[in-house]
């Protein structure tokens, strides 16, 4: 695994921990279909949560939260539909798309932000 892949995996591990601490149940990680990949699928009460994780090293780069634009949000909606087709349809609480952004500094603890309902 290269450094970028390792950073992404680390960010996803931190995101899973944050979501679990918030009371969510993790249903799937890195779920793939021909449309693409969902980083994390979780349940939050009776709602299904499709979660995109973006991890960056601290520096002059774009903040991870800024990287999910309209095209990516639409793709996440299509991926959610694919996941639901294969797993029994929509739950009573509907579907929500969340984003977890992780910024990893050179020193110190990473900063993990979870934003609900981004798309």
C-alpha positions as CSV (number, residue, x, y, z in Angstrom):
1,X,0.0,0.0,0.0
2,X,1.3,3.4,-0.9
3,X,1.4,6.5,1.4
4,X,-1.8,7.9,0.0
5,X,-3.6,4.6,0.4
6,X,-2.3,4.3,4.0
7,X,-3.6,7.8,4.8
8,X,-7.0,6.9,3.3
9,X,-7.2,3.7,5.3
10,X,-6.2,5.5,8.5
11,X,-8.8,8.2,7.9
12,X,-11.5,5.6,7.4
13,X,-10.5,3.8,10.6
14,X,-10.8,7.1,12.5
15,X,-14.2,7.8,10.8
16,X,-15.5,4.3,11.8
17,X,-14.4,5.0,15.4
18,X,-16.1,8.4,15.4
19,X,-19.4,7.1,13.9
20,X,-19.4,4.2,16.4
21,X,-18.8,6.6,19.3
22,X,-21.8,8.6,18.0
23,X,-24.0,5.4,18.4
24,X,-24.0,4.3,14.8
25,X,-23.7,0.7,13.7
26,X,-21.3,0.0,10.9
27,X,-22.9,-2.2,8.2
28,X,-20.3,-2.1,5.5
29,X,-16.9,-0.7,4.6
30,X,-15.5,-0.1,1.2
31,X,-18.6,-1.6,-0.5
32,X,-18.2,-1.7,-4.3
33,X,-20.4,-2.0,-7.3
34,X,-19.8,-1.0,-10.9
35,X,-20.9,2.6,-10.1
36,X,-18.0,3.0,-7.6
37,X,-17.4,2.6,-3.9
38,X,-19.0,3.6,-0.6
39,X,-16.4,4.2,2.1
40,X,-18.8,3.4,5.0
41,X,-22.4,2.3,5.3
42,X,-23.9,2.7,8.7
43,X,-27.3,2.8,10.5
44,X,-28.2,5.7,12.7
45,X,-31.4,4.6,14.4
46,X,-33.8,3.7,11.6
47,X,-31.9,5.7,9.0
48,X,-29.3,4.4,6.6
49,X,-26.1,6.5,6.4
50,X,-23.8,6.5,3.4
51,X,-20.6,8.1,4.5
52,X,-17.8,9.5,2.4
53,X,-14.4,9.9,4.1
54,X,-11.8,12.4,3.0
55,X,-8.4,12.5,4.7
56,X,-5.7,15.0,4.1
57,X,-2.3,15.9,5.6
58,X,-2.3,19.3,7.1
59,X,-0.9,21.9,4.8
60,X,-1.8,24.3,2.0
61,X,-4.2,21.8,0.5
62,X,-8.0,22.1,0.1
63,X,-9.8,21.1,3.3
64,X,-11.3,17.6,2.9
65,X,-14.8,18.9,3.4
66,X,-14.5,21.1,0.3
67,X,-13.7,18.1,-2.0
68,X,-17.3,16.8,-2.1
69,X,-19.0,18.8,-4.8
70,X,-22.3,18.3,-6.7
71,X,-20.9,15.6,-9.0
72,X,-19.6,13.5,-6.1
73,X,-22.8,14.0,-4.1
74,X,-24.9,12.7,-7.1
75,X,-22.6,9.7,-7.4
76,X,-23.0,9.0,-3.7
77,X,-26.8,9.1,-4.1
78,X,-26.6,6.6,-7.0
79,X,-24.3,4.3,-4.9
80,X,-26.8,4.5,-2.1
81,X,-29.5,3.3,-4.5
82,X,-27.4,0.4,-5.6
83,X,-26.6,-0.6,-2.0
84,X,-30.3,-0.5,-1.1
85,X,-31.3,-2.6,-4.2
86,X,-28.9,-5.3,-3.0
87,X,-29.9,-5.0,0.7
88,X,-33.6,-4.9,0.8
89,X,-34.7,-1.4,0.0
90,X,-34.9,1.8,1.9
91,X,-35.3,1.8,5.7
92,X,-38.1,3.6,7.5
93,X,-35.9,6.4,8.5
94,X,-34.7,7.1,4.9
95,X,-31.2,7.6,3.7
96,X,-28.7,10.3,4.6
97,X,-25.3,11.1,3.1
98,X,-22.7,12.2,5.6
99,X,-19.1,13.3,5.3
100,X,-16.2,12.7,7.6
101,X,-13.2,14.9,7.1
102,X,-9.8,14.0,8.6
103,X,-6.9,16.4,8.8
104,X,-3.6,14.7,9.9
105,X,-1.0,17.2,11.2
106,X,2.7,16.5,11.2
107,X,2.6,16.4,15.0
108,X,-0.3,15.9,17.4
109,X,-3.7,14.3,17.1
110,X,-5.7,14.2,13.9
111,X,-8.8,16.4,13.6
112,X,-11.9,14.5,12.7
113,X,-15.1,16.3,11.7
114,X,-18.4,14.6,11.0
115,X,-21.1,16.5,9.0
116,X,-24.5,15.0,8.7
117,X,-26.7,15.3,5.6
118,X,-24.3,16.9,3.2
119,X,-26.3,15.8,0.1
